[in-house]
Amino acid sequence: MTLTSVLKVSGLYKTYPDFTLKDVNIQLSKGIIMGFMGRNGAGKSTTIQAIMDLIKPDAGDIKVLGKTMTEDEITVKDQIGYVADTPILHKEWTVKETLAFASKFYSNWDTEFVHTYLNRFQISQTKKIKELSKGMLVKFALILAMAHKPTLLLLDEPTSGLDPVVREEVLHLLLDFLQDGERSVLFSSHITSDIEKIADVVTFIDDGAILLSENKESLLDRYRRIMINANTLDIMNHPLLFNCKETLGGYIGYTDDFDSFKAKAIGKWEAERLSLEELFVLITGKKAE
C-alpha cells in the first residue's frame, strides 16, 4: 500500500441467501473522489457497511490509513465520516441536541465548520429532526459526517431522491470538503450524472463483483461509439470493435481502445464519446435505476 492510500479493500466476500459479494478490491488514494456505481442491489451498500464494520465479512481485509477496525476501532472510526442511504437520527431531538450528542465521540470536532454550513443551508438548530425536509436532512447528515474533519468520507446514495438543486448543493459541499487535498470520498450512487460531475475515479460493481475501477477521464477517453455508412472496416469482424450491429443508416460498434482503433482504421468513419451512463449500460448490459 502506498503512503497516499486512504482506503484499501482486499478480497472482500460476504454471502447472503440471495446475494454474494465476490472478491471486492478497492483502493482509494488521498484527495480523490471515487464514484461507486451500480444498480440497486449490486453490492454498494454491503461494501460500505463492511468498511464501516457494520457487517462482518466472510473473508477479506479492510484498512483505513493502514489500520483495520480490529486493530484500533476508535482511531479508525475517528478518521471516517459516514452517511447511510437513510440517515439514522433521533427524530424527536433538535438539530442542536443531535450536534451536542455527536460531538462527544470525536477528537477533532469543528464547531465553526458546523455553524458555517448550518447558516449556509439555513438549517435552524431549534428544529427537530422530524421537521427537516429530505433535502435538509441529507445536508445535515453530511455536516454531521464532516464536522470532525475525517480523512475518509463514505456516502451511501446521499443524493437519491433529491431534486436537482439540492443535489447540486450536496456536490458542491463534497468538493469543498476535498479542497485541502488531504481527504477522500467514496461516493456510492446509481445517479450517473452526479458521479460524472465530481468523481476522479469510477468503480463499477454489478451482481456483487467489481467490473472496473479507473480514472474517469481515462475511461471515457478509451471508449467510443464508432459509426460508418458502409462496411468498409468489416466492422462485424474488427478485432478492436464489439457489440457491432447493422442499422438503418449503416453500421455501429464500440471500442474500448480508441487510440489503437484510430491508428489502424482506414476508410470513412465517425466516433462519438460516451456519457458515463451510456458506458455503464454498455459494460453491464443494464441501465441504472
Summary of the structure (lengths in Angstrom):
residues: 289
radius of gyration: 21.7
end to end distance: 34.6
largest distance: 70.0
contacts: 894
relative contact order: 0.15
helix: 34%
strand: 29%
